[in-house]
Structures are given as structure tokens and as C-alpha cells.
Amino acid sequence: MKKILYAITVTLLITLTTTPSITAQGQTRWDLPEGAKARFGKGTTWGDMAYSPDGSKFALPNQIGIWIYDAETGEELDLYTGHTDWVGSVAFSPDGNTLASGSGDNTVRLWDANTGEHLQTLEGHQGGIGSVAFSPDGNTLASGSRDKTVQLWNANTGEHLQILEGHQDGIFSVAFSPDGNTIASGSRDKTVRFWNANTGEHLQTFDIWSFAISFSPDWTMIASIGYDIAVSLPIVIGPTGTHQRPPDRVIHLWDITTGEHLRTLEVPRRSISSIVFHPKNNILVGGSSGDIHLWDTKTGKHLQTLEGHTTWVDYLSFSPDGNTLISESRDSTMYVWDVNSGNPKRSIEGHAISYRSVSFSPDGSILAGGAGGGYEGGIQLWDIKTGEELKTLTRTGGSVYELSFSPDGDLIATVGADQGSIFMLDVNTTNVIRRMSSGLCKWLDCVSFSPDGKLVAAGGEGFEGDISIWDVGTGKLHFRIWERTRFVDSLAFSPDSKMIAYGGTDDIIRLWDVDSGERIRMYEEHTANIRSIAFSPDGNKLVSGSGHYVDGDNTVRLWDVKSGELLHTLDRHTGIVYTVAFSPDGNIIASGSDDDTIRLWDANKGTHLRKLEGHTGPVRSLSFSSDNHTLASGSSDGTVLLWDYRSDAADVDEPFSIESRGKKLVTLGHIKRNRLFQNYPNPFNPETWIPYQLATPANVRISIWTEDGKLIRTLDLGNKLSGIYQDPDRAAFWDDKNENGENIASGVYFYTITADDFTATRKMLIRK
């Protein structure tokens, strides 16, 4: 059974409502946004990872931040958060003490690579940053952006040095020459430009049409991914007519001095999606649609094929010694390869493409997340109390667009990338019980069980109907609804299972009688696509979410089911409203949007209650737990967040912020929440410091546990005032000894802070 969360059996449980166990807390509760109490999934990967110079750890840029992994064990060490958009590139300074990250929020951030402390934010770019690189002496940082510029910074002070301009499109790669005197930049304008690193003078330009580039360690060759221009484009006959299919992508090798094309490397019937040079020789590695290939660039000889991934390998990175290769794929896995043997050492999982659908089981004990983004996908099932992933259901035909639990919790119905079919899966055995085809339907996008469990309905785009409804027991078609809605994005059964409402691209909500198959009424106030529909628990109200990239609307609307009257229009979202849901008591409506936020509304008054922020991608799905305590949100950022949504009924639209300037923290306003930070150094030997912050004065105690839950040391820190306890003279200190004064062995440990009613847990490593 695959594990997305690092889960081990432990005897200690932290006493919090629906809070994961200590082992799961080591990851599910790291750097959570305000109001969230757990995170499932690690987020979507966005760029090449970077090894620390000593090879002990690596940093992985991600949609939600930067994950830090132990290079030897593959265990998570930390998660750096603070960017407000995807992180596309990371780089360690040559001494390993600083990590730089470039983001879609147009900023570069510098971090203390030992403590995880945010040091500085570098602002100046007008577009997302796809590449960052330190000079060999560590004094200069270069950043390449979608704003078509390379910008240079003093890596020690953060001072902006100069702007290198000349590219006509976004820049996806920057690199320093080994002597530090030259900077190379690769752009989507089909060129590579070389610059004097000291003066910023433009030296020369090579016309290299490329999707990606890599520089050989001796700075003699450039490898680029592009089409083979000598291959004629094949003619493909499809449903929309004939068109030319692009040929497979190949690797071109160029002389870095003259720009001369040296040779082409290719894999028959495979396109290349990523490349990287070995750090110590002229071996080049290329990722393709499932395999990884190694070539000798001097001779062009194909050396080896590494097999294991099931779809495109998008990112590759070598360890500094060249003995280990890490690959990231759209199949949501990373492999750590032994380069000499060609065998994988381990896999790292949990970086899903997207969570388009989430749902609590009827009893609230399990959360299901439908993953995928047009490629590989599946369904993850998590235990809400422990945070452990229970099962992964992968027999769903690929990417999952929507899922629905049967009322008894034994079945999950799902629709996705397998066009026109519903998969019915047994939750206990993971087997596909039934696969039902919608006939000539081209695509299914939504699915739902009726509350009585007798019927299942699905909608999408097709020639035989907007909605198809089947009998769950027999799998036979009950009836079809056909009104040429063009595309059905959402549907919902009424609580008594007698009606079904659906909406789509014609901006109209239709209500049908399930028994007679007759339309009851239509709701026609929306002006853009209907993306989501939900009935109130008593069946008297209907809520709908709408929006379109061009036509707008982007509203939540509340309707009286019987009269069809529009009761309220809720319009604070600034992007498409993808999902809406009623709380089990019917008093609160939650809506999730393309603006990356969740909003809570009073279902009776139509007033805005609260905004929940923390996702870094569109919120695609929402689900309330049956006990009315927890809201789950699934996002395109590759994570699911659990929210304690009832903790504050006030509108908290203005987020609290703490920023850093240099290496001193500057707090804006008062400290609003307690936090436990990553210990430093980590791994450590033989002593470590544990930083934390307090929003209010509290009696503080830190407990240290083995990974099997045995308490080995308690640090009673006494009563502490509110503040940030991060520097060595203020943070908690542990000398690597247990209560008996004995040194502790190497391994994984956990530390828990207790500050009055607040508790939090993180993981640390001892390496001797």
C-alpha cells in the first residue's frame, strides 16, 4: 500500500478534535495557513530540484512552497512557505547556507538553509521567475523571469545590481560559467544569450529554439530540447479535420563557443521532456514519456534506459557527486536512482497534479481526494484522525474529475479522463465493481449518488443526453435527460432523491423530477457557466456557483427551490466559482474559487462571514464533515486542506503578516498565532535549537519522542511572554541527551510543544 504521508504506528496521540497522530503531524501540520488544521498531499511540483553542496539534502520547488528532503532517507525535513504563487526554481549558495527561490508571485526569496528562516524578499521583476542561480563565489544571484529580463542581486545584502535586457520572450534558464565571468540565459524567444557577469554587457546570441537547456560542466556544450526540423510534419486526420502533428522532441547539442550544431540525440517514438548533464562528465540524461535515457555526448552513443515512471518525466537533478539522480514525473512520483546500477533506491510520493474533487465519507472518518490534471490520477483515502493514507485507488481510467460516496460509504463513483464512463469502486477492496458507459457521450465531468443510494447520475458533453441516470444495483440505465445544454458541469440530487438539478455552459439551472422524467422549472439569472450546485439539507434552497474567464459573473446565487425565486446574489469572489457546499446544519454556505480563496456565507441572511486563504491554486472542491466541525478543500495546487471553519464567525479579510528584513524579524502588528518552527541544524549532532513563537503568554513545555512514541526528554521552559523565540539565546536548546543524561542514537525523532491549550509537532533527524 502506497503512503503519501510518512506514517508509522505510535502510541502517542495528541488530544485534538480530528487531529492527526504525532507521525502524521510531522507533515500534515507544517506551516499551515490561518484557520487550517491539517494538510493532505504535498502540492504540485513546478521545477528542477536542487541539492545542497554537501549532498545531504535537496530542495524541491512546489506549488505551495519549497519542500526540503533528506537526500539519504528521502524523508521530509521541512517546508518553507511564504511565496503566494508557484515556486519555479531553487538554488543553494555555494557554501550551502542560503537557499534562493523564484516564484510566480514575481519575487525572489532568500532563506537560511539551516533553520528555514526567511531572510529577504527581492522585488523588481514584473513577471513570474522561472530560474535562479548563484555565482560560483556566492556573492551574486541571477534571476530569469517571464518579464523577459535577467536581474542581478547582491546575494549578501539583497541589493539590486542591474537588469540584463534584450530577450523578446520569457526566460526559463539562467546559469553562471564555472569561472563566474559569464551568464547564459535561455528564452522562449528561441535564443540563448551570453552576458558579461561583471558589467552586464551582452556578448553574443545563439539561435537555439528550445523548450529547455542544460550546460555541460566543462562549459563546452549546450543541450537543448526541440523539434527535429529535418523531420516533415505528419498529417493526422481527426474529428475536427486534418492537421499536422508535431514530430517528437529530440535533444540538440551545440558548441558553446561557436554556436555550431554538433549532433542530435533521440529515442525512437518518444519525445524528450527534460534534460540534465552529469556534474562531472559528459553524460547527458533525458526524460521522456515514461523512461529516462543516458547518452555519451562526445560520441552520441545511447548508454542506458531507466524504467519505472508511467508518464512524462518533467524534471531531473543529479547529486553533487553524480552518483544519484532524482526524477519527477506527472505520475505524481519521484524516483531516487543509483546511477551506477541504474536501479531506483526509493520513491517519494504525494506530489499530486491537482485535487479536483474531495469528499468526506458519510460517517466523516475518511476523506477521499480525486487527483490528476489531465495525465495520471487516482483516489487517495485518508484516515481523518491519524492523517495516514489508507489506500490509493488507481483503477479509475486516469485523472479524476469528480467523485461521490454512496450513502453507506461502501462505494465511490468517479468520472475522469476515461471519456464517457463511470467507474464504481469498492472502497474496501479497491476493485472496480462496475463500469457504466454513457453511450455517445464525449466527456463526463460530474457524478453523484442519490441520497437513498438507489441511483447514480453523471453529466458532461454528449449526443444522447445532458444527464444519464443509472440504477446502482443493476447498472441499467434509468433514463436520460436531453435538452442540449452543450456541456453539463454540475449536478445534485435533492435530499429526498426525488429531484435532480443540473447546470452547465448555457448559464441555466434545470430542475427535473426523477420519477416522471419531466422538467419542473429553470433558474436563469446567471450570466456565465454554472460550475457547481448543491441543495440545502432540508431541500428548500439551492445554491449555485458560476463564472467564466471571459464573461465573468463569478457569483454565488441562492434560490428558493419551490418558487424559483432568487434569494441572494453573493459576489465577493474575483474569479470563477468552481464549487459550493452547504454545511450539514444548513446555516453556512462555502464557496471555492479560481481566486484561490474559500468564502463562508450565512445561508439565511446571505451575508459574508469569513474568507479562508492558504491555497496557492484554484479551489476546485469543498466538502463538509458530517459532524459539522470540519471543511475540506481540494485545490489545483495539489493539496487538500482541513479547516476549523467554525472557529471565528467574524470577517477576517485582512490577513496578518510577519515579514523579515535581513536576519532580523520585523513583526507587523501583534503576533496572531502560536507556531512551532523547524529545529536547527537539522540533521544535527550533537545539539540543536528549537524555535517557536507565542501569541499570548503561556507555560511552555517541549517533549521529545522516538518514532515509536516513547517519551525520552521533557524541556520545561516555564512561563514565557508573547514573542518570537528563534535566536539561539531564546530558542529551546536540546543537548542530544535523554532524561538519564545518555546520548541519543542516530535516527528520526519528534518534538511537541505544549503552550497552554496549543500543541504542535515536528520531525527532526540526528545523524552521527
N, C-alpha and C positions, 0 to 999 in steps of 0.2 A: 504494500500500500504506500503510495507516494505521500510525502509530507510537505506541505507548503510551509508550515510553521515548525520550528525546531521544538519538538515535543518529547519529553521524557516523563516517565512516571515518577511523581514526587509525592511525599506525604504531607507537605505543607500546602494549604490553600489560604489565600488572603481573603478575609471575610468582607466581600463587597458584593452588591447585587449584580448578578450576571457578569462577574469579573473573571477573566481567565486565570488559570493557575500560575504559579511562580515562573515555570519554564516558558509558558506562552507569553507572560507579561514581559519577558526579556525582549520580545519583539513587538507584540501587538500593542504595547502601550508607550513605545518610544515616541517622544516629541509629538504628542497628539495635539490637534487643534482644540481651541476652547470649546468645551461642551461635549467633546467626543471621549469615549471611554475605552475604545478598542479599535484596532485596525487589522483587517484581514487582507492578505495579498500585499506584495511588495512594490507594486507600481510597474509601469511600462518602462523598459529600457530605451534610452534615447541616443546613446553614443558610445564611442570606444572607452573601455575602462582604462585605468592607469595603475601600474604597480608602483609601490614605494621604492625608492632607490635600493633599499636593503632587501627587497623582495619578500618582506614579512607580511604585507597586506596589500590589498588593492582597493581602489575606489571605483564605484560603478555609477555613472550619471543616470538619472532616473526622472521620470515624470514628477515624482513627489519630493525629490531631494537627491542626496548622494548617500548610497549605501557603502559602508566600509566593511570589508570581509577579511578574515584571517586567511592568508594565502595557503597555509599548510592544511588547515582543517576544513576550510570552506564555511566556517561559522560566521554569523553576523557579529560585528563588533560595535557598530554604531550606525546611526542615521543622522545626517546633517540636513536640517530643514531651515528654510528662511527665504529661498527663492519663491516667487509667486507664479512661476511657469516652469515648463520643462527645463531640465539641465542637460545641455547637449554635449558638453566637453569638460574634462577634468585633467589636471596635470599636477604632479608633485614637484616641488622645488628640488634642485639637485642635492641639498642636504637632508631632504625628507621631512623638514619641519613645517612646511607650509603646503597647503593644497589650494589650488585655484580652480574655480568653476565658472563656466559661462552658461547663460540661461536665456530662455525665450522672453524673460522679463527685461531684456536689454541691459543687464548688469553683469559685472564680474564680481565674484565674492572671493575673499581670501579667508582661509580657515587655519587655525592651529591644528596641524595634523596629529598631534599627540593628545590633545584634550578635546578637540571638536569645537573649540570656542570660535565664534565668528569674529574675525579681526577687522575687516574693512569691506566696504562696498564701493566698487569703482564704477562710476556713472559717466556716460558720454556717448555711448552708442545709441543709434536710433532704430535698431533692429535686433532681432534675436542673435545670440552669439553661438556659433557652431564649432569654434575651435579656440583653445588657449594653449600657450607654450611658454616655458621658461627658457631664458638664455642659459648656456652652459655654466656661467658663473653665478646664476641665480639672481642677478641684480635687475634684470629686465623681464617684463611679462608682455607677450604679444597676444592680441585677441582679434579674431576674424569674425565678421558679422554679416548678417543679411543686408545691412545698410551699405554694403559694397566697400567698406573701409577696413584696413588693419590699423589698430591703435596700439601704441606702446606706452607702458606704465613703469614707473619705478616700483619694483616688487617689494621694496623695503618700506617705503613711505606711502605708496599709493598715488604718488604724484603723476599726473598725466603728462607724457613727454611729447608725443607727436602723433599725427594722423597720416597714414600712407594711403593715398587716393590714386585711382586710375582704373580699377576694375569696373566693369559695366553691369555686374550682377553680384548676387550674394556670394560670400566667401565661406567655404566649408572646411578649409585646412590651412593652418599656419605652422611653420617649422623653422627652427634655427639650424644653421650649418654647425658641424662639430666644433669649429673654431669660434663660433659666435659672431662672426663678422657679416653673415648674410642671413636674410629672412626670405623664405619662399612662401607664397600664398597661392592656393588653388581656388578657382572660382567657377561658378556656373556659367560664366561668360565664355567658357571653353579655353581659358588661358591659365598658365602658371606664370606668375611674376616674381622676379628676384629683386631684393632691395638691400641697400647698404644699411646694416643694423645700427650703425653709429650716426649716420647723417640722415637716413630716411630716403636717400637718393634712389630713384628707380634705375636698376642696372640693365635688365633685359626681360623680354617676354617671349614665352614659348606658346604656340598654339596647340594646346593639348585638350581635345574635347573629352571630358571625363565626368563620371559620377563620383569617383573617389580617387585619391592619390596616396602614395606612400614613398618615402625616400629611403634609399639604401643607407646602411650605417656608415659606409665609407664616403657617402655623398657623391657617388659616381653615376647613379641611375635614379630615374623616377619610374615608378609603376603606376599605371592609370587604368581605370575600368572604362571601357567604351564599346561602341559597336565596331565590328569589322567592316570598314567602309568598302572593302572589296567584295563583300557578300551582297548579292542582289536581294531585295526585299521580297519575300514570298507573298503571293496573292492568296488571301483567305476569304472564303465565301461564308457569310454568317447570316443571321436573321435580319440584319439591317442592311444587307447588301455586301459588296466586295470591298475589301480594304487591304492595305499592305501591313503584314505583321512584322514588327521589328525583329531583326535577327538576334541571336543570343549575344549577351555581353561577353567580351573577351578582355584579356589583360594586354596592354601595350607597354613595352619597355623603351625608355628614352635615355639618351646620353644627357646627363645633367649639365654638361659644359657647352655642348653644341646644339642640343635640342634635337639631334638626329634620332629617328626611329630605329631601334635596334632589332626587336623581334616581337612576335605576338605569341601569347600563351593562351590556350583554350582547352576546354573539356567538351567533347562531342555531346551535343544535345543537352547541354547545361549552360545556364547563364551564370556569370560571376557577380556576386553581390557585395563582397568585401575583400580587402587585401591588407597584408602587413608584411614587412620584411623582418626576417630573423635579426636580432640585435647584434649578432657577432659574425655573421657570414652573409653570403649572397643567396640564401634560400628565401624564396617568396612563398607565402601562404595565401590561398584564395578560398573564400567561402562561396558555396553555390546553393542550389535548391535542394539541400539535404546533406551534401557531402562537403568535406574540406580537402583541398588539394595542395601538395607541396611541389615546387619546381626548383631546379638549379637555374638561376637566372643567367649564368655565364654560358651554359650550353643549351638552355631551353628544355632540358630533359625533365619529364614528369617523374617525381620520386616516390610519391606515396599518396594514398587516399585514406582519410579518416572518416569512418561511417558511424552514424548514431543519431543525428538530428533528422527530423521528418519534414522539414520545410526550410525556407531561406535562412541562411546564416548571415546575419547583418553586421556583426561586429566581431573583431578578433584582436587579441592582445597577447604579447609574449612577456614572460617574466624577464627581469634584467639579465639572468644567466642564460636565457634561451632554452632552458630545459622544460619549461612548462608553457602551454598555450591554453588560453581561455577563449571559448567561442560562445556567442549569444545568438539565439535563433528565435524566429517568430513562433516556434512551437512552445514558447514560454519556459524553455530550459536553457541553462548554461552548462557546458561541459568543461572540465579541467583535464587537459590531455598531457600525458607523458610523451614528449616529443620524440624521445629516443625509441620507445617501444611502439608508439602510435596508438596506445590504449588509453581510454579515459580513466583518470584516477577517481573521479567522483562527478556527480551532477549537482547543480544548485537550482532549485525550483522556486516557483512562487511569483515570478515576474510576468504576470498575465498581460495580454494585449489590452483588454478592456473588460469591465463588468457591465454589460448592458442590461442585465436583469438580476435582481436579488429577491429572495422571498423567505420569510420565516416558515417553518413547518407549523401546522395547526396548533401544536402544543407549545410552540415557542422555544423548544430545546435545540433545534437545529436551524442553521442558516444555510441556504443554498445560493450560490453565485454562479451565474452563467457567464463564461469567459469566452473571449475571442474578439477578433476585429477584422474578419474577412479571410483569416487564414486558419490556423489550428485553434481548437477551442475545446470546451468541455464544461462540466459542472463540478464545482467543489462544494463539499458538505462540511461545515464546521460545527463543532460542539460549542455552544454559546458559553457554557460555564468554564470550560478548560482552555478554549482557544485552539484546541487540537483539530487538525483536519481529519475528518473521519474517513472520507472516501473521495475519490475522483472518478466521475462518470464521464468516459470519453467516447462512448458509442453513440454520439449524437449527430453524426454527419458533419462535424466540423464546428465552426463558430456558432455560438448560441445567441439568438436574438431575444428570446423571451422564454421563460419557464413558468410553470404553475404546479403547485402541490395539489394533490387530490385531498378532499376534506378529511380523510382518515390518515393522511400523511404517508401512505404506503407507496404512492406512485408520483412520478414527476412527468408532466407533459412538456415537451420542448419543441421549438421550431428554430431553424437557423439556416446555415449556408446550404444545406441539402434542400434544394428548391422543391416546394410543393409537398413536403411530407411532415407529419407529426411523428415524433418518437415518444413512445410511452415506456418509461423505465421503472423497474422495481427498485425502490430505494435501498432495500436490504441486500439484494443480491447483485445489484448494478446491471442486471440483464435487461435487454430490450424485450418488453412483453409484447409490444405490437408496434408496427409502423403503418401509418394510415396515409394514403395519398389523396390529395385534394383534386385529382383528375388533371385538368388542363391548367391548373393554377401555376403561374410562372414563379411566384415567390410568396412565402408565408412569413409574416413579420410579427404576429401576435397570437397568443393562445391563452385559454382559460378554462378551468373546470367549472361546472355549475356547482353552487354551494351544496346541493343534495348529492353530488358525486355521480349522477347518472349520465351526464353529458359532458363533452369537451368540444370547444369551438375554436376555430382558427381563422384568421383573415390575412389577406395580402393582396396580390395582384393576380388576376386570372381571367379566363374566358368563360368559366362556368359559374361564377358567383363571387360576391364580395366576401361572404362568410360561409363556411362549411361547418356543420354540427354533426358529431358522431355519437353513437351510443357507446359508452365506456365499456360495458360488459361484453358486447358482441363485436364492436369495431365497425358496425354497419352505419352507413350514412343516414342520419336522421332527416335532415333537409338542408337545402342551400338557400341563401338569401342573395338575390341578384338585382342590384339597382345601378350597376355601372358606376361605382364610386371612384373608379380609376385605381386607387390604392388604399387599402384599409390599414391604418397604423395602430389602431387601438380598439379593444372591445372589453365588455364587462357584463357578467350576469347580475341580475338583481338578487338580493339576499334570499328571496323565496324561490329562485330559479325559474320564475315564470316569464321573465323578460330578458332581453339582451339588447344592450346599447353598443353602437359602434360608430367610429368616425374615421375620416381619412383626408385625402387630398382635395376633396370638393368642399371642405370647410363646413360640412353639415354633420350633425349627430342624428342618427336614426335609432328609434326605439321600436323593437319588434316583440310580438307575442310568440313565445317559444312553442306553445302547443298548436296554435292555429296557423302559424307561419305568416301572419298578417302584420303589416306595419301599423303602429299605434300613432306615432307622431314624429315630427322632426324639430330640431333645435338649430336655429340658423343665424345666430348673432356673431359667430366667429368670422374672421376675415382671412384666415390662413389655416394651414393643415391642422387637423385635430390629432394631437400626438398621444394623448392619454385620457382615459375615462375611468371613473370609479363611482360606485354607489355608496351612499351613507349606510351605516349598519341597519337603520330602520327602513331603508328603501325609499324614503321620501325625497331625498335630494340626490342630485347627480353633479359631480364636479368634473371639469374638463380642462386640459392644458393644451395650448396651441402655440403655433409660431412657424415662421419661415425665414430663411436667410435674407430674402429679398422683400417679401410682402409684409414682414413684421408681425403684428398682432401681439405675440409673446405674452398672452394673458392667461390667467386662471379665471374660469367662469363657473358660477354656482347656479344650479337650476332647480326649480320645483318639478319633480318627476310627473305628477299628475296633470298639472296645468300647463307645463311647458314654459312657465314664466321664468325669465332671467332674474335671479335674486340679487347677485352681486357680480361685479367685474373687478378682479384683483390684478393690479397691473404694475407691481414694483420690479418684476424681473426685466432685465435688459437683453435677454437672449431667449431663444426658443425654450418653451416649457415642455420638457420631454416626459415628465412623469408627475402624477398626482396620486394622493392616497388619503383616506380618512383614518383617523385614529379609531381604535376599537370602540371607544365610548361615543364616537361621532361628534366630539366637540372641537377637534382640531383637524385642519387640512394641511398636509405637507405638499410642497411642490419643488421639483428639482429642474434645473435649467442649464442651458448652454452657457450661461454666465458664471458657471462653476459653483453656484450657491444653492442652498436649500432655504426656503422660506416657510414659516409656520403662520397659519391664519386661524382666526376664530370662525368656526363653521357656522355659528349662529348670527354673529354680527357682521361678518365679512371684513373684520379689521385685521391689520397686520400685527403679529405678535413678536416675531423674532426672525433673525437671519442667522443661519449656520454657515460658517465659512471654514474651509480647510481642504477641500478637494482642489486639485490643480488641473482638472479637466471637466468637461460637461458631466452633470449628474443625470444619469440615464434611467435610474430605477430607485424606487423607495418602497419600504415595507415596514409596517409596524408589528411589534411582537404582540401576541395575544394578551399578555398581562398588562399592556398599556404603559410599559416602562421604557421601552427601547425603540428607536427608529434606526433602521439600516438603510444605508445609501450606497448604491453601486455607481461607479464612475468610469469614464473613459481614461482616467489616469491610472487604471489598473489596480485600484484598491476598493475595498468595502469598509466604510466607517460605521461604527455603532455609536449612537448619540443618546445621551441622557437628556432628551428633548424637553422634559417637564421641569428641569432644574431651575429655569428662570423664565417667567412669563413676560418679562419686560422686553421691549425692543432694544437690542444691543447692536445696532447697525454700525456703530463706530468701533472698530477693533482697537484693542490695547496693543501697544508695540514697545519692544525693547530693542534698541539698536546698539551697535558697538562702534566706537571710534578709536582706531589704533588698537591697543591691547587693553584699554580701559573701558569698562562697560558704562554707558550713559543711559540711565533709565528715564523714559518719558512718562511722567505721571507715577502713580504708586504701582508697586508690584501686585499684579492682579491674581496670580495663582501660584501655588506651590509647584516646584519642579525638582526632579532628581536628574542630574546630568551624568554623562559617561565618566567613569574613573580615568585617571591619567597617571602615568603612562599605562597603556593597555595594548598588548600584554605587558605585565610588569614583573620585576624581580629586583630587589626583594621587598619593595614598599610602594604604596600607591596612595593617591589622594582622591576623595570622593566629594565632588562639588554638588551644591544644591541651592535652592532659593526658597524663601518663605514669604508669603503674602501677609501673614499676621504672626505675632509672637506665638511660639509653640514649644513644647517639650519634645526634643528631637532624640531619636534613637535609631541607630543603623545596625541591622542584623545581617550577618554573613552566613551563607548556606552552601553546602555542597550541592552538586547537581541531583543527588537523590533525596534532597530535602533535610539533611542533617544540619542543625544549627552548630556552628563552630566558634562564633565570636559575636559579641554584642558590644557596640560602641555607644555608651550613654553620653550624649553631648550636653545634656541639661537643657535649661530653658534658653532659647535663642530669640533675639529680636527679629522683626521682619527685615529682609535684606538678601543680598546675593553673597553666598559663601562659596567662592570659586578659587581664589588665590590660595597658594599653599599655606599661608598663615591663617586662613579662615576655614578652608575646606576640612572635612573629616579626614583623619590620617589613619591608615592601617599599616602595621609593620609586618604583615605576612605571617602572623602567629595566631594560634588558636587560644582558647581560654587558659590552657595549661602552659602557655609560653613556648609551644613547639612550632617549628616552621612547617608550613603547609606545602604539600606536594604540588607539582605542576598539574594543571587541569582547568576545567570550567567551573566557575563559581557564580553565585548570585548574591546581590546585596539589596536589601529592602530598607527604605526609610520609613519611619513612622513619626509623623509630626501631628500630634493630637489625633484628629479623625482622618488625616491624609496618609495614604500609603502608596508607594510605587516601588517597582523592582526593575533592576537592570542586570545584565550579564557582564562578567569580566573574565579575563584569562590570566593565569600565572604560567610563565614559561621559564624553566631553569636549565 
